[in-house]
């Protein structure tokens, strides 16, 4: 009887394990296997194994490292600013403010609006001559900013749009964590005469660490793989100067139909993100038990 009871938990989690294997495990193994073949539009039905040829071709391409550097810049700027702005807004909303619920709903709009609609709206705002941003800049004497024709400014426009889309997530996570911090800690700090900034530095930020660590990891993974913004802002997968690694994967797969090369890029991206996530969590693990 005891043996039967001990098997019950395994039967209960079996459907979830099967879904994970089917939805994650199989595509992952298939992608890795595909990276060792020459599958493309001409060898779609009879791909052949080519060993490490794809990895050699990709890793010896100088453009890979330029694109990788641009991807790192894209990720660092987006994640850093979304975390900083999101935490600052959460600090404001965690205080007693008039119309606080209205501001919460207003700041949640970027998250509520479908991403496709939001990015196209920003694209129209960046349009030359009749775009809202260009009109405002002209009013204050800033002219000739080629938002959507110059690769540098197009990349900047994509960063601005992605930051706007990412702020609500960080704000909600930060606000939820702040509201779980015992108010007694702040009361004791006030009695000791600790200033407001010191309260946040010694109480709020350390107690946010256990919650923010997985949020930052998720945000980094999402941003690193954010092809939607670049694709919709540029109307394609972007010029070489605006591409990140994942947009290059998209172009190789759906423009050039070089599926094996796209799979090789995907495996490299997966390895980069896996190393980052494990290293970051290991470094931040010192925050575990802070609530104990």
Beta strands, then each sheet from edge to edge (+ up, - down):
end
